Amino acid sequence: MMINNALNIGIQGIQDGMQGVEGAARNIARGGADGPRGTADGGNGMTESIVDLKLYERSVEASAQVVKTADETLGTLLDLRA
């Protein structure tokens, strides 16, 4: 059933996004405590981690919207069958 696939994809996206959030937050915490401010090539690890954190946050929000839409669709289908 297509709704099950959408739910599974949404849930997997949330789980993946949360793992990414945890990793980015861990990098920020390490960099903020005693890590280097930048890298040898001039990049800024802290800035990259903050950007990653925001991207993972948006990914979780989008995946949650997929789950919500699949749930509403399933509810509508059940209402039509009743």
Order of alpha helices (4+ residues) and beta strands (2+ residues): alpha-alpha
